[in-house]
């Protein structure tokens, strides 16, 4: 570090490496699981290497399960594997509640794969105002190969076909 300059800043002397202009870039280079959108403050990250104890889990139906798996992982060695049950509500769900954040723009970055045929994958982000929930979400419909999103209530937008995916793919 150059005397009087920030650690890992672009003002430090360096002749053999590229200078790093921001801490977000440093995080990505060191292997952060948050790699796509580096704006804003991070409230919660999980790579599931420490298990699923940080999550509230709901599994419904016979043979349903939710556990840590090493079969597939985007970052690190682990991921969460959700298997919906074969009867009842056919559901496997993970919920993470965090302390109330300052009202402002907020978002969610997550990755998922569908290694077997499934009905749909829903990802919901919500904030509780003290009197009601404000919800936004994303739905991947594996049967029809479409994606949809919603911003209020349970009304999904028109489905958008995913290019390059056909029934021959699955």
N, C-alpha and C positions, 0 to 999 in steps of 0.2 A: 504494500500500500504506500502510495506517495504521501509524505507527511502533510497532514492537514486536509486530506481528501477522503471521501467516503470509501469504506471497504468495497471491493469488487466494482468500483465505479469506472466509467469510461475515461476518467482523468488520470488513473494510475499509469505508471510507466509499464509498458509491455512491448516487447519487440518480437516475440515468437507466438503470441496468441492474439485472437480477436478480442478487442475490448468489449465489455458487456455494458450496454446502455441502461438496463433496468433489472431489478431483482426478479421480475417475472421470467425473463430470459434465463437467468441463472437457475431458477427453479426447474425449468424445462430441461436444461442441460444436465442437471443433477438427477433427473428421473422422476419428476413430479407426476402424479396421475392426472393433474389438471394441465392439459397441454394445448387445448384449442383456443380458448378465450381467456386472455390474461388480464382483462380489465377488472377493476374492483377488488373488494376484499373477500377473502375466502372464509366462510363460516364453518364448513365441515368438509372433510375429505375422508374416504375410506377405501382401502384396497383389500379388505377382508382377510389380511394376513393375521390379524389379531382375533379372528372369529367374528361371529355375528351378535355378540353380546350388546353392542351399541344400538341394536335395532329392536323394535317391537315386531314380532313375527306372528302371522296368522296363516294357518294352513287348514284347508277344508277338504274333506273327502278321503276316501280309501286310498292308501299308498301315496298320499301327498307328503311332500317334505320340503324343507328349506335348510340348507347347510352350506358350509364352505366346500369348494371343489378346487382341485388342482388340474382338472381336465382342460379347462380353457381359462386364459387370463390375458387381458389386454396389457396391464401393467403389473409387474411383480409376478408372484407365483400363484395367487389365489383369486377366486371370484365367488360370488354367491350363486348357488344353483337352486332355482325355484322349480318345484314339480307340483303342479296342481293335482288334486285328488281326482279319482275316477267317478265319483258320485257327489251328491250334495251340491255345493256351489262351484265346484271345480276351480278352486282358487288357492293361490299361494301369494302372500302379500308381505312386504316389508315396509315399515313406517319408521321414519326418523323425525323426532320432534326436536327443535332447537329453541333456545331462548329467543324471546321476541327481539327482532332486529328493527333498526330505524326504518321508518316507512320511506322507501325509495325504490328505484328499480332493482330487481333481483332476478336471478336466473338459476338454472340447473344445467349441469353438464354431466351426462352419464353415457355409458356404452353398454350395449347388450347384444347378445347373439341368440339366435333361435336354432339350436342344433337338431331339433326334432320338430315335426309338424305340431303346431299349436293353434288355438283359436285366435288369441290376441294378446298383446302386451300393452299395458296401460302405465303411463308414467305421469304422476300428478304432483304439482307443486302448489301448496296452499299457505295462506297466511290467515291467522285468526285475529280479528280486529277487537275482540272483547265482546262483540255481540253476534258476529256472523263470520263465515269463512269466505275468502276470496280465492277461487281456484282457477288454475290453468292446467292444461294437460296435453298429452300426446298419446295417440293410439296407433299401434302397428297391428293391422289386420292380416294375419298370415294366410288365412283362407282365400281372401280376395286380392292379396298383395297390394294393399293400399295403406296410406298413412292419413291421419286426420288429427286435428287439434281442436281444443276448445278453450274459451277464455271466460266463460261464465256458465253456471248451471251444469247440466249434463248434456247439453246440445253440442254435438261434434260438427265441425265444418264439413263441407263436401269432401269426399274421399279423393285423394290424389294417388294415382297409380305410380308405383315405383318403377322407373325405367330399368329394363334389363332383367327383370324377374318374371318368370313365367311358371306355369305349373310343372314344366319339365325340370326346373331348378330344384324343386323339393322332391 
